[in-house]
Amino acid sequence: MNQLYAELQWLPRVPQEFSARLKALGNLAGPLGREVQALALHALDLNQLTKLAKLIRNAHTEGKSLAPLTPFRLALLSNSTIDLIVPALVASAARHGIALEVIQPSYDQVAQEALTPDSKVNSSKPDAVLFALDYRALPLKLSLGDAEASSATVQGVIRLLAGLRNGIKANSNAVCVFQTFAPPVETLFGSLDRALPGTLRSLIDGINRELAEFVLGSGDVLLDVTGLAETVGLADWHNTQLWNMAKFSFSDELIPLYADHVARTVAAIRGKSRKVLILDLDNTVWGGVIGDDGLEGIKVAQGDAVGEAHLAVQWLALDLRQRGIVLAVCSKNTDEVAREPFENHPEMLLKLEHIAVFQANWNDKATNIQAIAEELSLGLDAMVFLDDNPVERGLVRKLLPQVAVPELPEEPAYYARTLAAAGYFEAVAFATEDLKRAGFYQDNAKRANLQKQVGGVDAYLASLDMTITFQPFDATGRARIVQLINKSNQYNLTTRRYTEPEVTVAENDTAVFTLQVRLADIFGDNGMISVVICRPEEPGVWEIDTWLMSCRVLGRKVEHMVLREILEHACAAGVHKLAGTYRPTERNKLVIDHYAKLGFTKVGEDEFGLTRWELPVEGSEPEGAPMTIISRGFVGSGERSLA
């Protein structure tokens, strides 16, 4: 069994004072979330996870706050015993910023719970339902060599899973998370099992392929247990003795690993995946120290074992950038010396054009990471910092606990694998716009530099030559709309979360006003940067149900232009008043004055800090900004373009 995975070796080792800290934590009176997460951010074994979960459960029972952890209710439907898994899930979720509540129905009641409207699962209205099924739950019939019968079996299983999914959707409308099925180790024909129709291996392979396609089309979520089992080894994953004795579907030694993968998925559903990879340089991106060894002395070349190990880090960084992860550099170095390999070394894969922010100086690395976050207009909890030096890793963990800092082994050959194993960039959906994200933030850094050169905000905004485009929700933008709704935390007035089916309902409801907003400028296309949903609250009143915006366009008066567009459509629809709500969270303090700055009047506030705001449609003239306006796709109006 590969210990990297089984022991979660990308996490720091458990401190000797773990039990003492746990005991002290139980006596605290204030919010426990940060301290709980700090303990969870170690490579806890099953016993330690269970102890931490007990503390979390007691805190919940006693009414103690787990802020700033994000609450999430997860129902588990399984054909196997899950009693040991539940506490591990709760504690692992805290590691990823989630205060998890697990709804655990009776053993092996999958269909009954999914299809009965008032079942324990459906009545509890979970945020998500995890179908934690293994292959023994499936109606599989061998049909050796019979392709037609094999296909019928596969389709029958997919129909079964779709039926379970539809039951959950109809009765609780929760997000459904489906696991792929890890095949057994035993074969009938040996290698031929994978190729011959109707063998158990062939059937399970077919089911996994069809399930992946089904999930992509349904807007639900896939948890690739097959990939996880194959990574650690199927023989280590399947413990037949545990199944025979307790109907436990995989090895108890792998519960911490499985729980971490489930927790990553839940966190990704809530938009908590990381967005930025910050790279140290010396002995991380290349072997050696550029300031001492010079351009010719660093190791970053094919044919050299150390050089190839560091090239693997560069390959992974480039692949991550291609899928939308932003790259930055944080190095203790003289700037021009640190840049030289990027500019002049023929074996370097990474170039300066791939780096959004380049911080090379003699400041401490925590200070430089702060500067990177500010330049990208992203929170520290979006950052991952890769550094070979344990002292630097420890410093950043201590001063910036929100930043993810993976432990690295002594052998550089395993750096890339360790980073990938940590799962910081877990995704549950994909939009083509994701591929452009790294470029968006890189262009944003150029804008920041331009602002330093141009005098005054108005002159700077005019120099950007911006074009803003307004459209209602549509099928083309739907995936990105859902992604923004579920990932935006800072510039988000209500932080309401909607699934793809719910967004589709809003899109097709003529009484609901929807808006997707795009912005382009001289540096490039920013893509979709804002989403708005307005619902009729009462005759003549629109409630702004959702208003969110990407932080990378802060300071450009986009919110003023969005309000202008809302007011225009409200007036056309006979609406005389807009009503908005600000629901405070740990992360959206940025927009506490959003409505006040736009001219709304506060008309109410409750004991939790939730405020209500109103604005008359007639006579309201929000401040404008120097940008071309394109408005298209709205019912009853053609394209409108104003320079």
N, C-alpha and C positions, 0 to 999 in steps of 0.2 A: 504494500500500500504506500503510495507516495505521501510522505509526511508533510510536504508543502501544503497539500490540500487538507489532509486529515487533521492536522494541527493548526490550521489557519496561520501559517507562519509569516504572512504579510502583516499580522498584528503584533504589537509589542507583547512580551511575556507578561504573565500575571504578576503583579507586585506581591511581595511577601506579606504585606499588611492588608491583603484583600479582605480577609474576614473581619479585621478590626475596622476597616473603612465601611464595610457593609453594616456592621453593628452600629457605628456612629451615625450612618445615614438614616437608620431606622428611628433615631431619636430627634432628627431635624424637624422643625415645625414649618418652615417655608417650602416653596416649590422645590421638588427633588430632581427635576428633569436633567439638569446639567450634570449633577453629581452621578446620577444613575447612568447617563450616557458615558461619562468619563470612565466608569468601571467597566461598562460593556465594551469599550474600545480596546480590550485586551483579548488575547487568545484564550478565552474561557473554555474549560472542559465541561462535560455534561453536568457534573455535580455542581460546579460553580455557576453555570447558567441557571440551574434549578434553584439555587439559593437566591440569586439575583431576582429571578421571576417571583419567588415568594415575597421578597421585599416589595416588588412592584404591586403584587396582588394585595398585600396588606395596606399599602399606601392608598390604593383604589378603594378598599373597604372602609378605611378611616377617613375618606374624603380629602386626602392630601393631594395637592396639585402636582402634576408631572410636567408642568410647563417648563421649557418651551417645546417639549415633545409633541408631535402631531397625533391626535387621537385617530385610531383606525380600528374598525370592527371586521374581523376575518372569521368566516365560518369554514370549518373543515369537514368535508365529506369524504369518507375513506372506506375501503373494504378491509383495512388492516387496523391493528392496534396503534393508537396515536397518543396514549397517555404520557409517554416519555417525551414526545415531541413538543407538546403544547407549551410547557414551561421554557423549553429551549427557544421556541419561536418568540415568546414574549420578551425574553432577555436579549435575543439577537436583534429584534426589531428596535430596541432602545439604542443599540449601536448605530443604527441608521436613522435615528431621529424620530422614531415612531413609538407612541404609547399604544401598544397593541392589546386589544381585547379579543380573545379567541372564543368563538361559539362552538361548542363541542357536543353534537347530538349523540344518540346511542350508537353503538358499534354496528357497522355494516348496514346502515339505513339510508343509503345514498338516494335511491329512486324515491322512497317514501318522503324524504325530507325535501327533495327538489321539486316534486310534483304536487305535494299537498299544500294548498294555500296557507293554512294556519299551522304548518309545522314549526318546530322550534327554530329552524334556520330562517324560514321565510318571515316568521313573526318578529324575529329580532332585527329585521331590516339591516343586514350587514352591508358594509361598503364593498366587500368582495367575498366570493365563495371560491375556495380552493378545492378542486376535485383531485384529492390526493389518492388516486387510484393506481394500482399496479396491474400487470398483465393478467393476474389471476381473477380480476373482476370482469374480464371481457368474455363474451360468448365466442370462443375460438374453436373451430372445428378443422382438423387437418384435412386437406384435400390434395394429397401429394401429386404434383404434376398437372393439376387441373387449374388452369389460369382463370377460367370463367367462375368456378366455384370459389376460388381464392378471392377474386375481386368482389364477389357477392358478400363474402364474410367481412372483408374490409369495409365495404359500404354499409353493411348492417351495423357494425360498431360505430361508424361515424354518425349514422342516424340515431343510434342510442344516445351518444354523447350530445348530439344536437337537441334531442328531446329533453335531456336533463337541463341543458342550457336554457331552453325555451321556458321550462318550468320555473327556473330561478328568475328569468327576466320578467315573466308574467306576474309572479307573485311577490318579488321583492326588488326587482330591477337592479340587482347587484352586479358588479363586474365579475365575470367568470374567468377563473384562472385554471387552465388545463395543463396537467403534466403529460409529457411524453412518457412512453412505456419502455422501461429498461428490459430487454429480452433476457431470458435465462441463459446460463452458461452452456447447458447441455445441448448437444446437437444430435440429429439423426444421421445425416450424411457427411458431417464434417463441413468443409468449406462450401460444399454444394448447397447447404441449407439456405444460404443467402440468395442464391440464384434460382433455385427450384420453386415454382409456385406451390403454395399450399403448406409449406413447412412452417413451424412456429416462428422461426426467425424471419422468414419472408413475409408472413402475415403481419407481424409486429412492425417490421420496417415499413410496410405499406400503410398501416394505420398511422404511424408517426408522420409520414409524408402528407397523408390526407388531412390529419389533424392540424398540421402546421398551416396548410392552405386554408382550411376552414376558419382558423383563428384569425388569420390575416384578413379574411373577408368579413368576419362578424364583428370586428372591433373588440374582441376579447383578448386575453393575455395568455401567452405560452410560457411555461416553465420547463426547460429542457432537462428533465431528470435523466433521460437517456444519455445526453452528452456528459452530464455530471458523473453518471455511473461508469461510462466508458473511460473518462479521465482517470478515475481512481482504480478502475479495473472491475469488470463485471463479477469476477470471482470474489473480490473483496466487498463489493456492494451487496450481493445476495448472500445472506447467511441462512442456509436452509434449516439449521438447527433452531434458530430464533423463530422462523416461520412455523415450524412444526410445533414448537412449545408454546408460542404466544401470538402467532399470526402477525408477527412484525415483519414488514416487507423489505427492510434493508438493515444492514449492520448497525448496531447501536453505537459503535465507535465513530460512525459517520453522521450522527445526529447533529453535532455542532456545524458541520459543513452544510448539510441539507438546510438547517434552520437559517443559516446565514444567506443562502441563496433565496429562500422564500422571503426573508426580510428585505433583501435587495430589491426583489420584485415589487413588494408592497411599497417600499420607498420610491421606486421609479413610478409607480402608479400615482403617487402623491407629488411627483415632480422633483424628487430630491437627488437625482443623479448628478454627478459632477460634470462640469462643463469645460474646465481648464486644466491642462497638464503643464506644470511649471518644472523645468529641467535645470538641475545643476549641470555643470560642464565637466570640470576636471574629474576623471575617473568615474564619470557617469555617462556622458555622451561620447567621450573618447577616453582611452587609456592614457594615463600620465597627466602631467601638469603643464599646460601650455606656457605659462610664464617661466618655467624652469627648463623644460625639455625642448621648447621651440616647435615650430611647425613640422620640422622633419622628425622630431623625437616622439610625438604623440602617436598612440596606437589606434588606428581607425582604418584598417585595410583588410581586404580579403587575403586569405593565405596566412594570416597571423591569428592565433587562437584568441588572444586578448582583443585584438582589433575587431574580429568578427563578433565577439560577445557584445561589444559596444555598438557595432553596426546594427545588431538585432534590436537594441533599444531605439535607434534611429528609425528603423523600419516600422516598428510598432507605433512610434510617435507619428510618423507620416501617415500610416493607415488610420490612426485615430483622427488625425486632422482631416483626412478625406471624408470621414463620416460626420465631421462637424465639430470635433473637439478642438478648442483653441490651444495653441502652443505658446508658451512664454519661457524666458530664460531668467534665472536668478543665480548669479555667480559672484563670488568674491574674486574680483579680477580688475585689472585696468580695462576700460571699455574697448579700446582699439586692439588690445592683445586678445581679448575674448572673442572678438569678431573675426579675427584673422583666419581661423580654420574654416568658418562658414564661407568666407570670401575666396580663399586661396588654396585650400587643401583639396586635391583632386578626388580623394576617396570619400569625402563627406557627402552623405545623402541629404542631411538637413542643410538648408540655405537660409539666409536672412529673410528671404521672401516668405518663408514658412512661419516665421516668428512674429506674433502680434505685438508683444512687448519685450524689450531686451533690457534687463537690468543687470549691468555688470559694474560694480563699484566696490568700495570697501566698507559699506554699511553692513550691519547684521542682516541676516536673511529674512528675519521676521519683518523688519522695516521694509525691505524690498518687496516682499510678498504683499504687504499692505498697499504699497504703491502700485503694484500690478493690478490688484483688485480695483483700486480707485480708477486707474486709467481705463480699465475695461468696463467700469460701471457694473461690477458684479460683486456679490457677497463673498466673504471668505469661505462659506460653506459650499461654494462652487469649485474650490481649488483642490488640486492634488499636487503634492510636492515630492519629486523624486530626487534623492540625494544619497550618495554612497556613504557619507560621513555620519556615523551615529551621534556625534556631538551636535551637529547641525540639525539632525532629525529631532533630537531631544529638545533643543532650543525652540524650534518651531512648534512642536507639540505643546510645550509649556506656555509659550506666549500667545499662540494662535490655535487654540484647541479646535476651532471650527475647520481648520485645514486638515485634509486627509494626508497622512505621511506614512507610506508603507515601509515596513522593515525590509531591508535587503540582505541577502546572504553574502558571505564573503566572496563567493565565486561569481564574477560578473556574467558568466554564461547564463545564470538564472535570473538576472535582473528583469528582463523582458517578461519572462514567464510569471514571475512573482507579481509584477504590476498587473498583468492581464488577469491573474487568478483572483486578485482582490476585488474585481467587479465594481470599481468606482463609477464606471460609465454605463451601467446597466440601462437598457432601453426596453420599453414594452410596446413601442409603436415606432413607425418610421414615416417621415414625410420627406419628399424630395428636397424641400427647403433646408432640411438638416445638413445636406451636403454643402450648403453655402455658408453655414453658420460661422465657421472659422474665418472665412473671408469677411463676413459682416463685422466681426469684432476687430479684425486687423484694420479694416477701413476706418473703424471708429477711432482707433489709435491715431491714424493719420488726421482725422478731423480734430482730435484734441491738440495735435501739434499745430494745425492750421489756426486754431483759436488763439494760441499763444502769439501768433504772428499778426493777426488781424485785430485792429483796435475796436473795442466795443462789441457788445452782443449783437446788436442789430446789423452792424457791418459784417460780422462773422456769419450770421444766419443768411444774409443776402448772398454772401460769397459761396455758399453751399449749393445754390441753384437747385433748390429742393422741388420735387413733385410728389404730392400726396394723392393717393388713389383710394376712393371709397367704393365698396361693393357690399351687397347683402351676402349672407352666408350662401355658399353653393357647394356642390359635390367636389369641385376641384380643390377648394381650400379647406375642406372639412377636416382632413387629417391634421393639418397644421393648427386649425382652430381648436380642436380637441386637445392637442398637445399644449398650446398656450394656456388654455383654461386650467389644465391640470398641473402645469409646471410653474406658472407665474405666481410669485409670492410677495414680492416687494411692492411693485406698482399694481396692486390689485385691491379694489375697494371693498369687495365682499368675500373674496377667496372661495366662492361657490365652485364646486367641481361637477362637471357634467361628462357623461360617457358619450361615445359617438352616436348611439341611438337617440339619446336625449337631445343632442345638438341637431340631429336630423329632424326631430319633431319640431324644434324651434324654427329651423330653416323653412319648414313647410307650413307653419302656422301663419296665416295672413294677418292675424291680430298682433303678432310679435314683430317688433322692429329689430333687425340684426345688422351688424356692421363689421366688416373686416377691412382693415386699414393697412395700406402698404406705403412705403416711403423710399424714394430714390434721390440721389444727389450726385454731385460731380465725382465722388469717389466710388460710386456703385449703387447697387440695389440693396436696400436693407431688408427686403422681403416683407412679410406680414409682421407688423409691429404693434397692432392694437386690435382688441375685440370688444364689441359692445352688444349687450342684449337689453332691450327695453320691453317690458310687458305692460299691458293695460291694467292699471290698479283699480280704477273706477272710471266712469265716463269722463273723458277729457283729461285724464291724468296718465302719464307714462311713468312706471317705476323703472329706474335703471338697475336692473337685476345684476348685471355683470359689466364692469368696466375695468379693463386691464391694459397694460402697455409694457412693452419691452424697455428695460432700463437703459439699453444702449442708445435710445433716442431722447434721453432726458435733456432738458434745457433747450429744446428746439421749438417749444410752443405747440407741439403736436396736440396736446390735450385741448388747447383753445380751438384749434381747427376741427377737432373731432366734435366738440360741443357745438360749433357752428353748423356742422353737418346734421347733428341730431336735431337741433332747433329747426332747421329748414324742413326736415321731413315731419317733425311734430306739427309744425304749422300747417303743412299740406294735409295732415291727417285730422285736423280739427282739434288737436291737443292743446290745452291752454296752460298746463303746468307739468314740469318735470319733478320727480321725487327721487332722491338718491340716498343711499345708506352707506355709512362707513362702519364696517365691522372690524374692530382692532384685533390684530394678531401679534405674535412676537416679531414677525418679519415685515409687516406692512406699515410701520410707523412713518415711512417715507411719504405716504399719501394722507396723513392725518388732516392736513390743511387743503387737500385737493379741492373740495367743493367750495370752501371759503375763498380760495384764490380765484375761482371761476365765477364768483358773484352769487352763489347760492346762499340762502338764509337758513341757519340752523333752527329747527323747529322742535327738536326733542333729543333727549339723551337718557339712556337707562343706566342701571347700576354697574353694568359691565363695560361701559364706555362706548356702547353702540350709539351712533348719532344719526339723526335723520335730517335731510336738507331738502329745500324746495327752491325752484326757480320758475318765475312766470315766463311763458314762451314769448308772449307779445312784449316788445320793447327791450328784450335782452339782446345785447350786442357784445359778444365776447371779443377780447383782443385778437387781432389777426397776426399773421406771420408771413414773411416774404416767401411764398411758395406757389407753384402751379397746382390747381385743384382739378382732379378728374373724378367725376362721379358717374358710375355706370351700373346698369343691371337692375335698377329699382323699378317696381311695377308702376306703370303710368308715366314714366319719364325716360327719355333717352339719355344718351351720354351727355354729361355737362363738363365742359372744360373751361377753367378760368385761369388766366395767367396773372 
